[in-house]
């Protein structure tokens, strides 16, 4: 049980660290949401495809 709690705390610590790092690089909301317009076509296509395929898959997993 203690290992699970430690892993969870490690996960949250890493996530908060990533959040603070990204907070320094994004100066406004558009920079945060749009990635400073530097995302590129490959990641945009990947995100678009994922948003179309993720809901049906998650419905199959939880039903």
Backbone as numpy.savetxt, mean C-alpha at the origin, in Angstrom:
# Nx Ny Nz CAx CAy CAz Cx Cy Cz
2.78 -17.45 21.60 1.95 -16.26 21.60 2.82 -15.00 21.60
3.92 -15.04 22.35 4.79 -13.87 22.43 5.45 -13.56 21.08
5.73 -14.62 20.31 6.34 -14.42 18.99 5.35 -13.73 18.05
4.08 -14.11 18.12 3.06 -13.48 17.28 2.91 -12.01 17.62
2.93 -11.68 18.89 2.81 -10.28 19.32 4.03 -9.49 18.86
5.22 -10.07 18.99 6.43 -9.39 18.54 6.44 -9.17 17.03
5.98 -10.14 16.28 5.90 -9.99 14.83 4.90 -8.91 14.45
3.79 -8.85 15.15 2.79 -7.81 14.89 3.35 -6.43 15.21
4.06 -6.30 16.33 4.68 -5.03 16.67 5.75 -4.63 15.66
6.51 -5.59 15.18 7.51 -5.32 14.16 6.85 -4.84 12.87
5.76 -5.48 12.48 5.02 -5.08 11.29 4.53 -3.64 11.41
3.89 -3.31 12.54 3.39 -1.96 12.73 4.52 -0.93 12.77
5.63 -1.29 13.36 6.78 -0.38 13.40 7.30 -0.10 11.99
7.39 -1.13 11.19 7.84 -0.94 9.80 6.84 -0.10 9.02
5.54 -0.34 9.20 4.53 0.43 8.48 4.56 1.91 8.89
4.72 2.18 10.16 4.80 3.57 10.62 6.07 4.22 10.07
7.17 3.48 10.04 8.41 4.00 9.47 8.27 4.36 8.00
7.61 3.48 7.24 7.36 3.77 5.82 6.46 4.99 5.69
5.47 5.11 6.56 4.58 6.27 6.53 5.32 7.58 6.77
6.21 7.59 7.76 6.98 8.81 8.02 7.93 9.13 6.88
8.52 8.12 6.28 9.42 8.35 5.14 8.64 8.94 3.97
7.48 8.38 3.67 6.68 8.88 2.55 6.10 10.25 2.84
5.86 10.53 4.10 5.32 11.84 4.47 6.32 12.94 4.15
7.60 12.66 4.27 8.62 13.65 3.96 8.72 13.91 2.46
8.47 12.90 1.65 8.62 13.07 0.21 7.38 13.67 -0.45
6.20 13.45 0.10 4.97 14.01 -0.46 4.68 15.34 0.22
4.70 16.41 -0.56 4.52 17.73 0.03 3.07 18.18 0.07
2.20 17.61 -0.78 0.79 17.97 -0.76 -0.05 16.73 -1.09
-1.36 16.89 -1.10 -2.25 15.75 -1.32 -2.07 15.19 -2.73
-1.91 16.05 -3.73 -1.72 15.55 -5.09 -0.43 14.74 -5.21
0.60 15.18 -4.53 1.84 14.41 -4.55 1.67 13.06 -3.90
0.83 12.98 -2.89 0.59 11.70 -2.21 -0.28 10.78 -3.06
-1.38 11.30 -3.57 -2.34 10.47 -4.32 -1.78 10.08 -5.69
-1.17 11.02 -6.38 -0.69 10.77 -7.73 0.76 10.35 -7.79
1.43 10.28 -6.68 2.83 9.89 -6.67 3.73 10.91 -7.32
3.33 12.19 -7.28 4.13 13.22 -7.90 4.16 13.11 -9.41
3.19 12.42 -9.99 3.10 12.18 -11.44 4.32 11.46 -12.00
4.99 10.69 -11.15 6.18 9.99 -11.61 6.01 8.47 -11.52
4.79 7.99 -11.52 4.54 6.57 -11.34 4.94 5.78 -12.59
4.54 6.22 -13.74 4.88 5.52 -14.98 3.76 4.63 -15.46
3.81 4.25 -16.73 2.71 3.48 -17.33 2.62 2.04 -16.83
3.74 1.40 -16.49 3.70 0.01 -16.08 2.95 -0.14 -14.76
3.28 0.71 -13.78 2.61 0.62 -12.48 1.15 1.05 -12.58
0.87 2.02 -13.43 -0.53 2.43 -13.64 -1.35 1.29 -14.22
-0.81 0.58 -15.20 -1.52 -0.56 -15.79 -1.69 -1.68 -14.77
-0.67 -1.93 -13.96 -0.76 -2.97 -12.94 -1.85 -2.63 -11.93
-1.90 -1.38 -11.47 -2.91 -0.97 -10.50 -4.31 -1.05 -11.08
-4.44 -0.67 -12.34 -5.75 -0.75 -13.00 -6.22 -2.19 -13.10
-5.35 -3.08 -13.52 -5.72 -4.50 -13.64 -6.05 -5.08 -12.27
-5.29 -4.73 -11.27 -5.52 -5.26 -9.93 -6.86 -4.79 -9.38
-7.22 -3.55 -9.64 -8.49 -3.06 -9.12 -9.69 -3.72 -9.79
-9.49 -4.23 -11.00 -10.57 -4.94 -11.68 -10.67 -6.40 -11.26
-9.56 -7.02 -10.90 -9.58 -8.45 -10.61 -9.65 -8.77 -9.12
-9.27 -7.85 -8.26 -9.23 -8.15 -6.83 -10.61 -8.39 -6.21
-11.63 -7.58 -6.51 -12.94 -7.83 -5.85 -13.53 -9.21 -6.11
-13.55 -9.71 -7.35 -14.10 -11.07 -7.54 -13.30 -12.14 -6.82
-11.99 -11.98 -6.81 -11.16 -12.99 -6.13 -11.43 -12.98 -4.63
-11.52 -11.78 -4.05 -11.75 -11.72 -2.59 -13.14 -12.24 -2.24
-14.12 -12.06 -3.11 -15.46 -12.59 -2.85 -15.44 -14.13 -2.88
-14.63 -14.69 -3.74 -14.54 -16.15 -3.79 -13.84 -16.70 -2.55
-12.86 -15.97 -2.05 -12.13 -16.45 -0.88 -12.98 -16.43 0.39
-13.85 -15.44 0.51 -14.60 -15.28 1.77 -16.01 -15.82 1.71
-16.39 -16.49 0.64 -17.74 -17.04 0.59 -17.74 -18.53 0.82
